[in-house]
């Protein structure tokens, strides 16, 4: 059993959850106290990753006129600017709790059963897609601690993901450069507007993903902020952006399908971090959250008792 106060404690809008493979959590995230940024362009979702076929369009009287050389250069510069930002945007994705319930209220008599879906660590689709087909890990972090720890190290862009229909996405994603607006606003003003709209578009997904309740921390790639990486004995200085998570872990959720060695390693990390480690015991109709530390202590006590009884001499 898991103490209900643990669930009350993590039911707030500061806790964010990251699903991953057990090996990734053990060998990289918890070992190095870092999360790796990934290029948004490498997303499987084409709406996030597919490069726009962007042009410069005019309407009305300007459609019949030949743009000046200066105007064409400005329009092309803006097009390159937008494409460059899209290419350089990197992100790390998290889930959140579904807030709005009285679950954590100290005067509210709560039971975890019946409230499973309000938590960010209980999403079967996320365990399937991102946590190694239900064999991985979900790590809970403090959003405030992460942002405070990294705000002076790297320029972050963070927000909740907004979920839209296809028609709304078409209107919000940056398409062609509008020549008429460039004439009216000027290059610098239009550039600022495009940058703002573009950064907002980094946090848009189709409404089908609504259940993920996603929160993202992003940044524009800057090789001067990169961490040193070693790949096949080659030292690389300008490829990998990392997010520091030192002291930001609040809990570790492990799958009952993970192997014993992985569970043992994750328990050691939980002990070193002084955080709860909860095993998701998958059942045919639901799951049972189990205090993994207490469970292991119980098993060891039972085994120790059996060993003592076995070695005890007969009277």
N, C-alpha and C positions, 0 to 999 in steps of 0.2 A: 504493500500500500504506500501511496505517496501522500504526505501531509497536505491537506487542503490549503494551508497557508502558503505553500510553495506556489500553487496555481494562482492564488490571489495576488501573490507578490509579482508574478511575471505578467499578469493581465493588466497591461497599461500601454500607452502609445510610445513609450521609450524603447520597449523590447522589439528587436527585429531578428529574423531567423534566416540562416543561410544553409541550404541543403547541399550536400556534396558526398563524394565517395569517402568511405572510412579511411582508405589509404591516403587520400589527399589531406584529410583532416589531421592524420597522425604525422605524416612525413613532411608536410609543408605548413599548413595553417597554424596548428598548435605548436609545432616544433619551432617555427620562425616568428611566431606572433605577427603574421602578415596575411592579408588577402590580396590576391592578384587581380588587377584590373584587366578586363578583356575588351577587345575592340568590338564596338557595337556592330560594325560591318560584318563580323563573323557570326552573327546571330542566325539561327536556322530560319527564323521568321522573315520572309522576303520583304514584308512591309517595313521592317527595321534595317534590313541589310542590302536590299537591291539599290543599285546606284540609279539616281534619277536621270532621265534623258532631258536635260535642262536646256532651254533656249531663251531668247529675248523676244518678247511679244509686244506689239503695239495695237492700239485700237483707235477708232475715230479718225480724225484728220492726220494724226501721226502715222497711221498705217499706210498712208499713200505717199509719205515723204521719205526720202533717203536720210537716215540719221547721219549726223556729223561724225567725223573721225573721232573727235574727243568723246562724244556721247557713246559711240560704239566701244571705245576703250574702257570707259567707266562701266558700261553694262557687262563687258567681258570680265572685268576685274571683280565685280560683284558675284558673277557666276562662279569664278574660281575660288573666291572667298568662301562661299557657301559650301562648295564641294570639298574644300580643304577642311572645314570644320566638321563636316559629316564624316570624313575619313579619319579624323584625329580623335573623335569622341570615344572614350573608353568608359566602361561601367562595371559595377558590381551590383548584383541583384539580391534582394532580400524579400521575405514575406513579413506581414505584420499581423497583429491580433485584430479581430473585428470588434472595434470598440462600440460602446453604446449600451452595454448590458450593466446591470447593477452587481455583477458577480463579485467584484473586489471590494464592495462596500462592507465595512466592518460590521454593520448592523444587518447585513443580508445573510440569511442562512443559505450557504452554497453547497452544492455537490457537483463534483467534476462531471459525473455522468449526466448526460443531457445538455452539457455545455461544451462538448468537445469541439464543435465547429467554430467557436469564437476564437480559438487559438491558432497561431500561425504554424505550429509544429505538427498539426494533426491532418495535413492535407495529403490524401493518398496519391493524387496525381503528381505532387511534388516529390514524394518519396519514390515514385516510379521513375519520373523523368530525370531528376537531378541527383537523387541519392542512390544511384546504382541499383535500380530495380528493387527497391525496398531493402537493400542490404547495407545502406550507408549510414549517414549521420546528419543530424540537424543541429546546428550550433546557434544558441541564443546570445545576442549581443546587446549592449546598451548603445543606442543611437547617439545619445548626448555625449557619452564618453568617447566614442569614435570621432565625432565631429570636433570635439574640443581638443583631442589628441593630435589631429591631423591638420587643423585649420591653418597653422603656420608653416606646415611642411609642403602642402600642395594645394592648389586652388580647386576647390570642390564645387560641383553643381549637384544639388540633391533635391529630391522631391518624391512625392507619391506618384505612381503611374495613374494616368487617367484613361478610362476605357471608352472607346467611341465606336460608332457604326462606320461602315466603309465610307459612306457619303461625308460624314464628319471628318474622317481621317483625310479624305481627299482635299477638304477645304483647309485643314490645319497643317498638313505637310507642305514643305517648301517646294514649289514646282518651278515654273518659268520666272525669269526676271521680268518685271513689269516696266516696260520702257516709259510709259506715260507717267507712272509714279516716280520714276527716276528723274524725269524732267521737272516734275513739280516739287519733289522733296530735296533733290540734290544727292550726290553720291554719298557723302558722309552721313547724312541723316538716314538715308535708305539703308546704309550698311549697318547702322545701329539697330534699326528696326528688324532687319533680317537676322541679325545675331540673336536678338531677344526671341523672335519667333522660332528660330532654329533650336535654341536651347529648350524652349517649351516643347518642341516636337520630339525631343529625345525621351520624353516621358509620356508618350502616347502609344497605346496598343489597342487592338481590336477588342470589342466587348466580350468576345468568346473567352478571353483570359481573365474575366472579372474575378473569378474565384481565387486567383493567386494573391490578390490584395497586395500588390508589389510596391516596394519602396526601392529606389535606386540612389546610389552614390556614384557620381560620374566626374570626369575631368577631361580636359582637352590635353592630348598627349604633348608632353614637353620632355625631350630627351635629357635635359639638364636635371630633371627630377627623377630620373630612372635609378633603380637599384642595380647593383652588380649581380649578374646572373652567370652561372657556369653550366654550359651545355656541352656534353661530350668533351670535357677538358678544355673547352674554349671559354675564355672570360669575355663576357659581353656587357658593355656599359650603357647601351642606348636603346634597349628593347623593352624592358620590363618596368612597369609602374606598380608600386605596392602600396597598400593601405595598412598602416600600423594599427594593430588591435590589442596591444599590450594593456592588460588590466581591464579589457572591455568585455570579456566572456562572462555571461551570467548563468549559463546552464548548458549541458550537453545532453542531447537525446540520441540514443543509439538504437539501431534496429535489432530485434531478437535474432534476425537472420545473419548478422555479422558473425564472423568466426571468433573463437575464444581469444586468440592472440590479439585481434583488433580490440575486442572489448577490454582486455587486460591493459593494453596500452592506453586506451581512452580513459579508463579508470585512474591510471597513474596521473594523466594530465588533469583530470577533475580534482584529484587529491591535491596536486601541486597548486592548482588555481583556487582551491577551496570553494568549488561550486558543485551544485547538484548534478548527478548523472542519472538520467532516467532511461530505462529500457522500454521500448515500444514492443510489447509482447503481442504479436499479431494473432488474431483469432479468426474463426470462420465467419464471424458476423460483426466484428469490431476490433478493438485492441484493448489491452490492459496496461496502463502505465505502471512501471515497477521501479521502486527505488533500487537501482542496481548495486549501489554500495552496500546497502543494508542486506540485500539478497545474498551477495557474495559472503558477507560476514556471517550470515545465518548458515549458509552451506558449509563454510569452513568450521563453524562451531559443531555442526552435526557430524561432520567427518572426523573431527578431532575426538568427539565423544565416542564414536564407534571404534576408533582406533584404540582409545584408552580402555574401553570395555573388552576389546578383543585381547589386549595384552595383559589384562588383569588375571592373576593366578586363581585357580579354583580353590575354594575353602577346604 
